[in-house]
Amino acid sequence: MGARKHNKAEQVKEAKKLQYFARLNNCPSSPRKMRLIANLINGVKVELALHILKNSPQYAAGKLYKLLLSAIANWQAKNEGVRIEDSNLYVKEVMVDGGRQLKRLQTAPQGRAHRIRKRSNHVTLIIDNRTESTK
């Protein structure tokens, strides 16, 4: 049983070496707002995704723009000597998960209090090369 788990862990490590991704933890905006922007760039070429995010006025777009630049830099670190324009990169997957919630109290009328949940999120962005077999 232990050998099978060890073997699976090695397979996951090998698969991660072939993926180019960037991760953003505890971004201080709600997951719902981040997903709205993430869905705009999911499956889009990297150059077009950068233009979309650069010209979006939302706060979440700025965070995703920086995250996409980080993923591109990770791709460049693993593929030295290859031009980005020739590699046909696209955004393979954008996952937005809920992060921690800061729970605060806001005063309300007649001595009551309302609970405020300040949400955050975790974003994982994966880019890949689009070849003839993955179209």
Biotite code that builds the C-alpha atoms (Angstrom):
import biotite.structure as struc

atoms = struc.array([
    struc.Atom([0.000, 0.000, 0.000], chain_id="A", res_id=1, res_name="MET", atom_name="CA", element="C"),
    struc.Atom([2.794, 2.424, 0.861], chain_id="A", res_id=2, res_name="GLY", atom_name="CA", element="C"),
    struc.Atom([4.643, 1.783, -2.403], chain_id="A", res_id=3, res_name="ALA", atom_name="CA", element="C"),
    struc.Atom([1.545, 2.585, -4.441], chain_id="A", res_id=4, res_name="ARG", atom_name="CA", element="C"),
    struc.Atom([1.112, 5.940, -2.686], chain_id="A", res_id=5, res_name="LYS", atom_name="CA", element="C"),
    struc.Atom([4.785, 6.728, -3.186], chain_id="A", res_id=6, res_name="HIS", atom_name="CA", element="C"),
    struc.Atom([4.536, 5.852, -6.886], chain_id="A", res_id=7, res_name="ASN", atom_name="CA", element="C"),
    struc.Atom([1.464, 8.075, -7.316], chain_id="A", res_id=8, res_name="LYS", atom_name="CA", element="C"),
    struc.Atom([3.257, 10.963, -5.591], chain_id="A", res_id=9, res_name="ALA", atom_name="CA", element="C"),
    struc.Atom([6.135, 10.628, -8.056], chain_id="A", res_id=10, res_name="GLU", atom_name="CA", element="C"),
    struc.Atom([3.717, 10.662, -10.982], chain_id="A", res_id=11, res_name="GLN", atom_name="CA", element="C"),
    struc.Atom([2.115, 13.859, -9.666], chain_id="A", res_id=12, res_name="VAL", atom_name="CA", element="C"),
    struc.Atom([5.558, 15.461, -9.321], chain_id="A", res_id=13, res_name="LYS", atom_name="CA", element="C"),
    struc.Atom([6.451, 14.539, -12.902], chain_id="A", res_id=14, res_name="GLU", atom_name="CA", element="C"),
    struc.Atom([3.140, 15.942, -14.169], chain_id="A", res_id=15, res_name="ALA", atom_name="CA", element="C"),
    struc.Atom([3.748, 19.213, -12.306], chain_id="A", res_id=16, res_name="LYS", atom_name="CA", element="C"),
    struc.Atom([7.145, 19.582, -13.967], chain_id="A", res_id=17, res_name="LYS", atom_name="CA", element="C"),
    struc.Atom([5.393, 19.639, -17.337], chain_id="A", res_id=18, res_name="LEU", atom_name="CA", element="C"),
    struc.Atom([2.825, 22.244, -16.205], chain_id="A", res_id=19, res_name="GLN", atom_name="CA", element="C"),
    struc.Atom([3.456, 25.962, -16.139], chain_id="A", res_id=20, res_name="TYR", atom_name="CA", element="C"),
    struc.Atom([1.416, 27.634, -13.442], chain_id="A", res_id=21, res_name="PHE", atom_name="CA", element="C"),
    struc.Atom([1.295, 30.461, -10.936], chain_id="A", res_id=22, res_name="ALA", atom_name="CA", element="C"),
    struc.Atom([-0.635, 30.624, -7.699], chain_id="A", res_id=23, res_name="ARG", atom_name="CA", element="C"),
    struc.Atom([-2.032, 33.590, -5.760], chain_id="A", res_id=24, res_name="LEU", atom_name="CA", element="C"),
    struc.Atom([-3.119, 32.987, -2.172], chain_id="A", res_id=25, res_name="ASN", atom_name="CA", element="C"),
    struc.Atom([-5.312, 35.144, 0.084], chain_id="A", res_id=26, res_name="ASN", atom_name="CA", element="C"),
    struc.Atom([-6.237, 37.765, -2.490], chain_id="A", res_id=27, res_name="CYS", atom_name="CA", element="C"),
    struc.Atom([-8.535, 40.221, -0.662], chain_id="A", res_id=28, res_name="PRO", atom_name="CA", element="C"),
    struc.Atom([-11.557, 40.099, -2.955], chain_id="A", res_id=29, res_name="SER", atom_name="CA", element="C"),
    struc.Atom([-14.506, 37.766, -3.022], chain_id="A", res_id=30, res_name="SER", atom_name="CA", element="C"),
    struc.Atom([-14.214, 34.557, -5.060], chain_id="A", res_id=31, res_name="PRO", atom_name="CA", element="C"),
    struc.Atom([-17.349, 35.448, -7.014], chain_id="A", res_id=32, res_name="ARG", atom_name="CA", element="C"),
    struc.Atom([-15.863, 38.720, -8.290], chain_id="A", res_id=33, res_name="LYS", atom_name="CA", element="C"),
    struc.Atom([-12.598, 36.987, -9.185], chain_id="A", res_id=34, res_name="MET", atom_name="CA", element="C"),
    struc.Atom([-14.418, 34.198, -11.085], chain_id="A", res_id=35, res_name="ARG", atom_name="CA", element="C"),
    struc.Atom([-16.185, 36.780, -13.268], chain_id="A", res_id=36, res_name="LEU", atom_name="CA", element="C"),
    struc.Atom([-12.817, 38.003, -14.543], chain_id="A", res_id=37, res_name="ILE", atom_name="CA", element="C"),
    struc.Atom([-11.220, 34.533, -14.602], chain_id="A", res_id=38, res_name="ALA", atom_name="CA", element="C"),
    struc.Atom([-13.951, 33.238, -16.920], chain_id="A", res_id=39, res_name="ASN", atom_name="CA", element="C"),
    struc.Atom([-13.087, 35.977, -19.440], chain_id="A", res_id=40, res_name="LEU", atom_name="CA", element="C"),
    struc.Atom([-9.582, 34.599, -20.001], chain_id="A", res_id=41, res_name="ILE", atom_name="CA", element="C"),
    struc.Atom([-10.136, 30.856, -19.591], chain_id="A", res_id=42, res_name="ASN", atom_name="CA", element="C"),
    struc.Atom([-9.034, 29.072, -22.789], chain_id="A", res_id=43, res_name="GLY", atom_name="CA", element="C"),
    struc.Atom([-7.802, 32.284, -24.469], chain_id="A", res_id=44, res_name="VAL", atom_name="CA", element="C"),
    struc.Atom([-4.380, 32.908, -26.029], chain_id="A", res_id=45, res_name="LYS", atom_name="CA", element="C"),
    struc.Atom([-1.942, 34.516, -23.593], chain_id="A", res_id=46, res_name="VAL", atom_name="CA", element="C"),
    struc.Atom([-1.462, 37.719, -25.614], chain_id="A", res_id=47, res_name="GLU", atom_name="CA", element="C"),
    struc.Atom([-5.215, 38.303, -25.855], chain_id="A", res_id=48, res_name="LEU", atom_name="CA", element="C"),
    struc.Atom([-5.684, 37.504, -22.161], chain_id="A", res_id=49, res_name="ALA", atom_name="CA", element="C"),
    struc.Atom([-3.056, 40.114, -21.247], chain_id="A", res_id=50, res_name="LEU", atom_name="CA", element="C"),
    struc.Atom([-4.904, 42.725, -23.324], chain_id="A", res_id=51, res_name="HIS", atom_name="CA", element="C"),
    struc.Atom([-8.265, 41.815, -21.779], chain_id="A", res_id=52, res_name="ILE", atom_name="CA", element="C"),
    struc.Atom([-6.919, 42.064, -18.242], chain_id="A", res_id=53, res_name="LEU", atom_name="CA", element="C"),
    struc.Atom([-4.944, 45.255, -18.907], chain_id="A", res_id=54, res_name="LYS", atom_name="CA", element="C"),
    struc.Atom([-8.061, 47.060, -20.158], chain_id="A", res_id=55, res_name="ASN", atom_name="CA", element="C"),
    struc.Atom([-10.516, 45.813, -17.513], chain_id="A", res_id=56, res_name="SER", atom_name="CA", element="C"),
    struc.Atom([-11.326, 48.341, -14.790], chain_id="A", res_id=57, res_name="PRO", atom_name="CA", element="C"),
    struc.Atom([-11.978, 45.756, -12.048], chain_id="A", res_id=58, res_name="GLN", atom_name="CA", element="C"),
    struc.Atom([-9.637, 45.309, -9.093], chain_id="A", res_id=59, res_name="TYR", atom_name="CA", element="C"),
    struc.Atom([-9.496, 41.554, -9.699], chain_id="A", res_id=60, res_name="ALA", atom_name="CA", element="C"),
    struc.Atom([-8.266, 42.112, -13.278], chain_id="A", res_id=61, res_name="ALA", atom_name="CA", element="C"),
    struc.Atom([-5.108, 43.804, -12.012], chain_id="A", res_id=62, res_name="GLY", atom_name="CA", element="C"),
    struc.Atom([-4.339, 40.880, -9.718], chain_id="A", res_id=63, res_name="LYS", atom_name="CA", element="C"),
    struc.Atom([-4.945, 38.339, -12.498], chain_id="A", res_id=64, res_name="LEU", atom_name="CA", element="C"),
    struc.Atom([-2.775, 40.372, -14.890], chain_id="A", res_id=65, res_name="TYR", atom_name="CA", element="C"),
    struc.Atom([0.183, 40.117, -12.514], chain_id="A", res_id=66, res_name="LYS", atom_name="CA", element="C"),
    struc.Atom([-0.521, 36.422, -11.945], chain_id="A", res_id=67, res_name="LEU", atom_name="CA", element="C"),
    struc.Atom([-0.536, 35.753, -15.698], chain_id="A", res_id=68, res_name="LEU", atom_name="CA", element="C"),
    struc.Atom([2.793, 37.576, -16.061], chain_id="A", res_id=69, res_name="LEU", atom_name="CA", element="C"),
    struc.Atom([4.165, 35.363, -13.288], chain_id="A", res_id=70, res_name="SER", atom_name="CA", element="C"),
    struc.Atom([2.970, 32.211, -15.065], chain_id="A", res_id=71, res_name="ALA", atom_name="CA", element="C"),
    struc.Atom([4.637, 33.409, -18.281], chain_id="A", res_id=72, res_name="ILE", atom_name="CA", element="C"),
    struc.Atom([7.872, 34.007, -16.363], chain_id="A", res_id=73, res_name="ALA", atom_name="CA", element="C"),
    struc.Atom([7.644, 30.465, -14.958], chain_id="A", res_id=74, res_name="ASN", atom_name="CA", element="C"),
    struc.Atom([7.197, 29.162, -18.507], chain_id="A", res_id=75, res_name="TRP", atom_name="CA", element="C"),
    struc.Atom([10.252, 31.123, -19.660], chain_id="A", res_id=76, res_name="GLN", atom_name="CA", element="C"),
    struc.Atom([12.348, 29.716, -16.802], chain_id="A", res_id=77, res_name="ALA", atom_name="CA", element="C"),
    struc.Atom([11.604, 26.155, -17.947], chain_id="A", res_id=78, res_name="LYS", atom_name="CA", element="C"),
    struc.Atom([11.911, 26.906, -21.693], chain_id="A", res_id=79, res_name="ASN", atom_name="CA", element="C"),
    struc.Atom([15.034, 28.976, -22.171], chain_id="A", res_id=80, res_name="GLU", atom_name="CA", element="C"),
    struc.Atom([15.803, 30.004, -25.725], chain_id="A", res_id=81, res_name="GLY", atom_name="CA", element="C"),
    struc.Atom([12.210, 29.588, -26.966], chain_id="A", res_id=82, res_name="VAL", atom_name="CA", element="C"),
    struc.Atom([10.254, 32.653, -28.072], chain_id="A", res_id=83, res_name="ARG", atom_name="CA", element="C"),
    struc.Atom([6.818, 33.214, -26.559], chain_id="A", res_id=84, res_name="ILE", atom_name="CA", element="C"),
    struc.Atom([5.351, 34.306, -29.900], chain_id="A", res_id=85, res_name="GLU", atom_name="CA", element="C"),
    struc.Atom([6.359, 31.023, -31.546], chain_id="A", res_id=86, res_name="ASP", atom_name="CA", element="C"),
    struc.Atom([5.188, 28.755, -28.721], chain_id="A", res_id=87, res_name="SER", atom_name="CA", element="C"),
    struc.Atom([1.427, 29.390, -29.113], chain_id="A", res_id=88, res_name="ASN", atom_name="CA", element="C"),
    struc.Atom([0.680, 29.695, -25.377], chain_id="A", res_id=89, res_name="LEU", atom_name="CA", element="C"),
    struc.Atom([-2.870, 29.788, -24.055], chain_id="A", res_id=90, res_name="TYR", atom_name="CA", element="C"),
    struc.Atom([-4.555, 29.909, -20.649], chain_id="A", res_id=91, res_name="VAL", atom_name="CA", element="C"),
    struc.Atom([-5.396, 26.274, -20.018], chain_id="A", res_id=92, res_name="LYS", atom_name="CA", element="C"),
    struc.Atom([-7.231, 26.620, -16.724], chain_id="A", res_id=93, res_name="GLU", atom_name="CA", element="C"),
    struc.Atom([-8.024, 29.222, -14.078], chain_id="A", res_id=94, res_name="VAL", atom_name="CA", element="C"),
    struc.Atom([-9.231, 27.898, -10.729], chain_id="A", res_id=95, res_name="MET", atom_name="CA", element="C"),
    struc.Atom([-10.636, 30.259, -8.105], chain_id="A", res_id=96, res_name="VAL", atom_name="CA", element="C"),
    struc.Atom([-11.212, 28.825, -4.650], chain_id="A", res_id=97, res_name="ASP", atom_name="CA", element="C"),
    struc.Atom([-12.468, 30.499, -1.516], chain_id="A", res_id=98, res_name="GLY", atom_name="CA", element="C"),
    struc.Atom([-9.822, 31.577, 0.953], chain_id="A", res_id=99, res_name="GLY", atom_name="CA", element="C"),
    struc.Atom([-10.050, 32.536, 4.567], chain_id="A", res_id=100, res_name="ARG", atom_name="CA", element="C"),
    struc.Atom([-12.795, 34.836, 5.814], chain_id="A", res_id=101, res_name="GLN", atom_name="CA", element="C"),
    struc.Atom([-12.205, 37.656, 8.238], chain_id="A", res_id=102, res_name="LEU", atom_name="CA", element="C"),
    struc.Atom([-15.272, 37.915, 10.442], chain_id="A", res_id=103, res_name="LYS", atom_name="CA", element="C"),
    struc.Atom([-16.084, 41.406, 11.684], chain_id="A", res_id=104, res_name="ARG", atom_name="CA", element="C"),
    struc.Atom([-18.989, 43.037, 13.480], chain_id="A", res_id=105, res_name="LEU", atom_name="CA", element="C"),
    struc.Atom([-20.821, 46.108, 12.283], chain_id="A", res_id=106, res_name="GLN", atom_name="CA", element="C"),
    struc.Atom([-23.072, 48.014, 14.604], chain_id="A", res_id=107, res_name="THR", atom_name="CA", element="C"),
    struc.Atom([-26.782, 47.905, 13.841], chain_id="A", res_id=108, res_name="ALA", atom_name="CA", element="C"),
    struc.Atom([-29.808, 49.772, 15.265], chain_id="A", res_id=109, res_name="PRO", atom_name="CA", element="C"),
    struc.Atom([-31.226, 49.067, 18.728], chain_id="A", res_id=110, res_name="GLN", atom_name="CA", element="C"),
    struc.Atom([-28.047, 47.631, 20.196], chain_id="A", res_id=111, res_name="GLY", atom_name="CA", element="C"),
    struc.Atom([-27.668, 44.817, 17.710], chain_id="A", res_id=112, res_name="ARG", atom_name="CA", element="C"),
    struc.Atom([-24.713, 43.832, 15.549], chain_id="A", res_id=113, res_name="ALA", atom_name="CA", element="C"),
    struc.Atom([-24.430, 42.324, 12.100], chain_id="A", res_id=114, res_name="HIS", atom_name="CA", element="C"),
    struc.Atom([-21.706, 39.894, 11.071], chain_id="A", res_id=115, res_name="ARG", atom_name="CA", element="C"),
    struc.Atom([-19.558, 41.071, 8.140], chain_id="A", res_id=116, res_name="ILE", atom_name="CA", element="C"),
    struc.Atom([-17.593, 38.416, 6.244], chain_id="A", res_id=117, res_name="ARG", atom_name="CA", element="C"),
    struc.Atom([-14.569, 39.838, 4.443], chain_id="A", res_id=118, res_name="LYS", atom_name="CA", element="C"),
    struc.Atom([-13.859, 37.148, 1.896], chain_id="A", res_id=119, res_name="ARG", atom_name="CA", element="C"),
    struc.Atom([-10.617, 36.267, 0.154], chain_id="A", res_id=120, res_name="SER", atom_name="CA", element="C"),
    struc.Atom([-9.687, 33.780, -2.533], chain_id="A", res_id=121, res_name="ASN", atom_name="CA", element="C"),
    struc.Atom([-6.939, 31.556, -3.906], chain_id="A", res_id=122, res_name="HIS", atom_name="CA", element="C"),
    struc.Atom([-6.286, 31.589, -7.653], chain_id="A", res_id=123, res_name="VAL", atom_name="CA", element="C"),
    struc.Atom([-4.319, 29.006, -9.651], chain_id="A", res_id=124, res_name="THR", atom_name="CA", element="C"),
    struc.Atom([-3.571, 29.835, -13.286], chain_id="A", res_id=125, res_name="LEU", atom_name="CA", element="C"),
    struc.Atom([-2.200, 27.174, -15.657], chain_id="A", res_id=126, res_name="ILE", atom_name="CA", element="C"),
    struc.Atom([-0.817, 27.962, -19.113], chain_id="A", res_id=127, res_name="ILE", atom_name="CA", element="C"),
    struc.Atom([0.133, 25.462, -21.800], chain_id="A", res_id=128, res_name="ASP", atom_name="CA", element="C"),
    struc.Atom([1.334, 25.186, -25.399], chain_id="A", res_id=129, res_name="ASN", atom_name="CA", element="C"),
    struc.Atom([-1.413, 24.622, -27.932], chain_id="A", res_id=130, res_name="ARG", atom_name="CA", element="C"),
    struc.Atom([-0.285, 21.921, -30.335], chain_id="A", res_id=131, res_name="THR", atom_name="CA", element="C"),
    struc.Atom([-2.176, 20.123, -33.069], chain_id="A", res_id=132, res_name="GLU", atom_name="CA", element="C"),
    struc.Atom([-3.123, 17.260, -30.734], chain_id="A", res_id=133, res_name="SER", atom_name="CA", element="C"),
    struc.Atom([-4.703, 19.503, -28.051], chain_id="A", res_id=134, res_name="THR", atom_name="CA", element="C"),
    struc.Atom([-6.980, 21.537, -30.357], chain_id="A", res_id=135, res_name="LYS", atom_name="CA", element="C"),
])
